[in-house]
Amino acid sequence: ADERFYARFMPRRLKAEVLLDAVAQVTAVATPFKDQPVGTRALQLKDTTVSSYFLDTFGRPERILTCTCERSDEPSMTQVLHLANGKTLLEKLEAKEGRITTLMGENASAEQLVEDLYLAAFTRLPTADERSLLVSAIKEATPEDRRTVLEDLFWSVLTSREFLFQH
């Protein structure tokens, strides 16, 4: 209950630019920005004139003041809806040059797929329970549905509290 004397770290949501870059890193699909070279990360954008619905939705500051108070860290329904069914995650998960396509092309086992996902997203291995649940979901999928199942697993990890928050 101690929030005054820094006895523990208070979890906080990732900043808009960091979150977008993290999603791009995990999916291995760069975010395109108008008039910027391919592969430019959100943290490298020099100003806020580069349009990005994702960054605006997740609280990118306008940079009018030199104050951290300008950034909005408050969660909103728009953010939840964008993560649930917005085009940013969907396009990255469905991309033909992304991590899912690469893993499927390597004919990786279900165990390797789950391990790669967890290392990419959380920089840790899955627990025994996580591993068994996700491996069984992948193994139960028909070959035609395997990609859809992998996209759903990636989506569930990318929208989890562990991914969205700094611990």
N, C-alpha and C positions, 0 to 999 in steps of 0.2 A: 504493500500500500504506500510505500515511501516514494513520492515523486519529487521531493524537494532537494534531497542531498545526493543525487546521482548514485544511489545505491545499486541501481540496475539500469540497463538500457531500455528506454521506452520504444517499442516498435513503432515505426512510422512508414507511411507509404512511400514508395520510390518516387522521385521527381519525374515529371512528364518525359523529359529528354532521356533520362536514365532508363525508364521503363520501356520506351520505344526502342532504344538501342539494345536492351536486354532481349526483347522479343525478336528483334532482327538477328541477334547472335544465336539464340537457341534454335530458331527456324532456319538459319543460314540463308536468309533472304534479305538483301539490303533494302532499306526504305528509300524510294526515289523522292528527291526534292527538286522542285522546279529550278532550273538554271544552276544546279549544283552537280558536280561530277558524281558518277555512279560510285556508291560505297561511302558517300559522305554520311557521317553519323549525326544524329540530332544534337549531340553535345558540341559538334563542330560548327553549327550554324552561327553566323556572326550576328544576325539580328532577327527580329520577330517578323520581318516582312515576308519571310519564306512561309508560304501557307501550308498548314498541316492541321487538319481537323482533329487528329489524335492529340497533338500537343496542346491545341487550344482547349480541348475537352478536359484534359488532365491537368490543367492549371499552369501552362507556360506563362511566365510574366511578360508584361508588355515592355519592360525595361525603360520605363519613363523615369522612375525613381531609382536611386541606388540604395534600395532598402529591401530586405528579405520579406518585408510585410506585403510586398506587391504580389508575391506568389501565393496562389490559393492551394491549400492542402486539404480542403474540405471535400469529402466524397460527395458525389451527386448521382442522381438517378441516370443522368445522361452517360456517366462513366460506366455504370453497371450495365446499361443497355448496350453500350458500344463494345464492351468486352464480351457480352453474351451473344450479340449477333451483328456487330459492326463489321465493316469490310476490312479493317486493318488486319486483324487476326486471320480472318477467313482467307484473304488473298495470300498471306504468307504461308498458311498451312496447305493451301491448294497449289502453290507454286511448283512448277515442274523442275526447277533448279534447286529446290530446298533440301533440307536435311532428311525429310521423310522419303523423298525420291531416291536420294543417295543410299539411305539405309535399305530400302526395298531392293535397289539395284545390286547391293552387296549380298542379298539373300541372307541377311543377318537372322539369327535365331531370335525367338521371342525374348529370351533372357538378355541377349545383347542389345535388343531394341530398348528394353526397359532401362538397362544400365546406362546406355548412351543418353537417353532422355534425361535421366536423373543427374548424370554428371554434367550435361549441358545446362540444365535449368537450375539445379541446386548445388552443384559442385560437391555432391555426396552420392554415395551408393544408396539404393532403396533399402528399406528395412525388409526383413523376411516377409512380413505381412503384405507390404506394398508390392514386393516382387511377386509373390504368389498370386495375388489378385490380378495384377496387370498382365502377367504372363498367361494366366488362364483365359483372360479376356481376348488376348491376341490369338492364342491357340484355338479358341472356339470359333473364331471368325473364318468364314469361307474365303478361299483365295480372292474371289471377286470383291469381298467386303473388307479385306485386310487394310487397304489404304484408308478407308473411312474410319475403321477402328483406330488406326494410328493417329489420324487427324483428331479424333475425339479425345484420345489419351493426351496428345500434346496440348489440346485446348484446355483440358481439365487441369493440367499442370500449370499452364501459363495464366490461368485465372485463379489459381490457388492463393491462399493467404501467404504461404511460405514464399511464393515467387513475387507477389505484389508488394511485400513489406520488407523493409530493412530491419534485421533483427540484431 
